[in-house]
Amino acid sequence: MLIQTTQLQKDVQTTDGILHILQPIDLQIAAGETVAIVGASGSGKSTLLSLLAGLDLASSGDVLIDNEKLSELDEEQRAKLRADKIGFIFQSFLLIPSLTALENVMLPAELAGNRQAEQQARELLGKVGLSERLTHYPNQLSGGEQQRVAIARAFVGTPKILFADEPTGNLDAVTGQKVEDLLFQMNQESGTTLVMVTHDSDLAARCQRVLRMDAGRLSEVQQHVA
Amino acid sequence: MWHKISWRLLRHELRRGELTIMAAAIVLSVTAVLSLSLFTERLQSGLLARSAEFLAADRVLSSRRVIDDAWLEAAAERNVQSARRVVFNSMAFAGDQLALIDVKAVSDGYPLRGELKTALQPFGEDQVTDGLPASGEAWVASALFQELQLEIGDSLDVGEKTFTVTRVLTYEPDVGFSVFTDSPNVLINYVDLEATGLIQLGSRVRWNVLFAGDEAGLDDFEQWLLPQLNDDTHNWRSVEDGDSPLARSLQRAERFMLLASLLGVVLAATAVAVAAQRYCQRNYDAVAIIKTMGGSRSQIQAIFIMHLLLLTLISVAVGLLLGYLLQAWVIEFVAAQLGATLPAATVKPYLLASATGLISALMFSLYPLLRLIQIPPLRVLNRDMTGNDSLSWLHWLASGGTIYALLVIYSQQWLLSSALFAGGALAAVLLLSIGRLFIKVSRQAGMQAGSAWRLAMAGLQRRAKANSVQMLSFSTAIMLLLLVLALRNELLADWERQLPADAPNYFIINVDRGDVSSLQQRFAERDIVANDMYPIVPGRMTAVNGVPVRDEVTKEDEAGNQQTGEQREGFGRELQLTWRDTLPPNNILSAGQWWGDNAEPQVSIEAEVAERMRLGIGDVLEFNIGGNVFEVPITSVREVNWGTLQPNFYFVFNTQTLSDFPATFISSFNLPSDRKNELFELFRPFPQVSLIDLDAITDQIREVISQVSLAIGFVLVLVLIAGGLVLLAQVQASLEERQKELVILRTLGAPSKLLSRSITYEFLILGAISGLIATLAMELALWILQTQVFEMAATLHWRFWLIGPLAGAVVVGILGRVSCGRLIRRNTAQLIRSLA
């Protein structure tokens, strides 16, 4: 299994006592799978994503990524793990506003010490159809273009896992559809494992597995073979 | 790799104007410090050189005995020039006339600083004269021409030597302000001194050696010389010593410049502090993104520390360049105004300025940077995460320490820095509390008002904590601005009072009692503004409360400076006593009562003398006037402004006590220089009257004051710019917060007009409150400064109570409105996207 959780739990202390955001979760995702996590707002989807990606720490239980226990890694090691194996796509794109499209895409590769960063970034931006936009800053790009830059950035380190948080949430239907197509196409080409949090049931339906999060509890909705 | 990312970020951000405020703050702090310190250093050495003329040297050694040649040689070894000057009283004979004169014998090189001026006829047009009287020649003051009915080429006997009078001596730089000592001066060459036969053991002679050279040489010589001096016989003086109006003006100006520059530095540093905070906040997202993409902590540290360092270095370089240009431009302007060149500066100001920029940028960014590096990657999913606040004490410590360090580095005075710092810290705490209170109160008031006002008040209240910090910097900036402005006005007004356009430029002494009214009449006929006539009765103070005063020092001191600072016991010389019915102008009664009609014998005493001799109301003084010994009680103590060009006295008696003694009269008057030719005619009927020309000296003082005024204007402008920058940085810093609110309000359908009004009102209120608090704090600070630092009378500044809040409201209001205007004009979708 590429991703595996055992009794993963997340609690937060509030004025009214302890709030259990995630009830114990056991989850296995195999390499190359595409998985959608759906559920209402506040059900704990994003929290699960942040734990899987090592952005946050669990209260109890474990996450194993490619056989590495996240709870046994310190912040630096988790960063290293993300640099080597994980890509991200966010609802709000999260490009660095003072870097150009090309530089944004190069960033993760450069952080990982990849000497071919620029060349790879150019190729990827070509793939997402933005060869003409390399030197544009994010605020000079439309929402759809920004998300395409983000997709290129997510693939630049040839990650094993791609985490996507509402990747089309900030886009209109037509643009969203195009971005969606691009994402799945590139994912398929690179054989990356995709874990996606979404509200959009159509988008979720394009994944091999759909998991539903409900008040911190995770359940399998459907499973079909792609 | 990280340095590439760092440089790339910096380059783009600079080009996109995102670092403008931070860069501008650093540039400004460096520019301000460099131009100020370059300017003050150059101006000060210029002024010092100028005022050195009053000593005719940089340092003067006075002695009661001949000064050994070895000391002059020791000076020469250190590249310090020297010249001898010997001053004594004597009688001079011309034909069958005789007069008491001051003889000044000087050696080659005199004057080492300043210039001599002479004319070819009494009261004639004079010009700068190089060189000295040749052996056998004498240059003689105008008054003596009058008294002895001399003409150029006549003979003048001084002691056993006969001199030929070759020039009229009109100006000696070291003539000083003393009016009483002075019999007319006769300048002769040092080589003729012995031939006069007047210098014998026990003669009343003041031996001086003048020294001049560069600071290093002088310091070296001073260190060598001072241990060998004897307090009883030697007196070592520099320009900054002394009690002349010029010395006082200079000291005040220097203190003002130092203080204003300090405030400027603090303001610039504050701007850097505010901008640094904002600079780091801007990068929160970038850090979170980089961490999410797998950037390690050390990579992030390296990226942002390098980013900050590069930004700082570039800004410091730009600041140095701008500061140099600005200062060069101002100096050129000043030099053009004065027709003079100012000496070049040392490297110190450059170091000081660079250090200020580096220290303030790095130290103020320390804590924001620490927080920045600690931003959790989770921020990419939860945008409210900003890391922990637990180290905020570090921020206050680093900021406070930095400001204190800057103060100390800049002023090199522990005491002044500590006082300013402690005062500032106290004021900050007070301002914070008052600010919050004000906001609370105005919130309640605002609930009664229209919707834009209500929105504004609600905004103020909601951001109370942020606002009170914001108000602190608004208030500080406004306060410092008002302070510098008020202080400058006070200082200029004080000088103006001291040297009004019609300040006396001539003193007359030796007026006979019988001539007083006819002389006054002649003044009136010619429309000449003259001060009161003061009678002069020479006398000695012989005992205090029946105990004789020690009076071992004899008339020797008369030849020197009449401002006594040296005598510990008696005065050691004859005093000039006067009588009057009314308190002299510019005197302030500090103790006791003025006598009015009271005919009982009594005396009023000058405050500094009273302090020095430990005298007070009720002490009985014994005086000896021409053999008549009598006692009078002290009934009042006066503060005397020695800076005024009017006759001033240590001892003033009531009329009944003194008026029966023989007296001559003294006064001062103003005669425009284009009417100089009337002087001869004016005084023709009064041949015994001596005239002392103060024109040259008052001109010199005016010139110095105008230089200093220019400098102060310059400082003021820089402080203004620094203050404006603080305000701008602060408004900018609050924009992001406001942006979120705007989105919500706009989305809810609030019209632009309402939003822009509520924002404008909010800033107006913030500005007005800040202005009010600033005025309050300014009055307090000014009171302390005026009474403790500048030795001026404290005053209230009612105008500022209007100007402060008004200016605060207008400036902050406009800055806020303009900065937020951009946000309001953007449409909601854009706003939402920019927040996402």
Contacts between the chains, C-beta under 8 A, distances in Angstrom:
chain1	res1	chain2	res2	distance
A	46	B	381	5.2
A	49	B	381	7.2
A	50	B	378	5.6
A	50	B	381	5.4
A	53	B	292	7.7
A	55	B	292	6.5
A	55	B	376	7.5
A	55	B	377	4.7
A	55	B	378	4.7
A	55	B	380	7.0
A	55	B	381	6.8
A	56	B	376	7.7
A	56	B	378	4.9
A	75	B	297	6.8
A	76	B	296	5.2
A	76	B	297	6.0
A	76	B	298	7.8
A	79	B	291	6.1
A	79	B	294	5.2
A	79	B	295	6.3
A	79	B	296	4.9
A	79	B	297	7.4
A	79	B	377	7.7
A	80	B	294	6.5
A	80	B	296	6.7
A	81	B	294	7.6
A	82	B	292	6.6
A	82	B	293	6.9
A	82	B	294	4.1
A	83	B	293	6.9
A	83	B	294	2.4
A	83	B	295	7.4
A	83	B	296	7.9
A	84	B	294	7.0
A	86	B	294	7.4
A	88	B	292	5.7
A	88	B	293	7.3
A	88	B	380	7.3
A	90	B	380	6.1
A	90	B	381	7.7
A	91	B	836	7.7
A	92	B	836	4.0
A	93	B	836	7.8
A	94	B	285	6.9
A	94	B	288	8.0
A	94	B	289	5.3
A	94	B	292	7.9
A	94	B	380	5.7
A	95	B	289	7.9
A	96	B	9	7.7
A	96	B	285	7.4
A	96	B	286	4.9
A	96	B	289	5.9
A	96	B	290	7.9
A	98	B	9	5.8
A	98	B	12	4.5
A	98	B	13	4.6
A	98	B	16	6.1
A	98	B	18	6.1
A	98	B	286	7.8
A	99	B	8	6.7
A	99	B	9	6.8
A	99	B	12	6.4
A	100	B	12	7.4
A	103	B	8	6.0
A	103	B	12	8.0
A	107	B	5	6.9
A	107	B	289	8.0
A	107	B	290	7.0
A	107	B	293	6.0
A	108	B	293	4.0
A	108	B	294	6.2
A	110	B	1	4.6
A	110	B	4	6.8
A	110	B	5	6.1
A	111	B	1	7.0
A	111	B	5	7.8
A	111	B	290	6.7
A	111	B	293	5.8
A	111	B	294	5.6
A	111	B	295	4.6
A	111	B	296	7.9
A	111	B	299	6.2
A	112	B	294	6.3
A	113	B	1	6.0
A	137	B	12	7.6
A	137	B	16	7.4
A	139	B	834	8.0
A	143	B	833	7.1
A	153	B	293	7.7
A	157	B	294	7.7
A	165	B	381	6.5
A	170	B	833	7.8
A	170	B	836	6.2
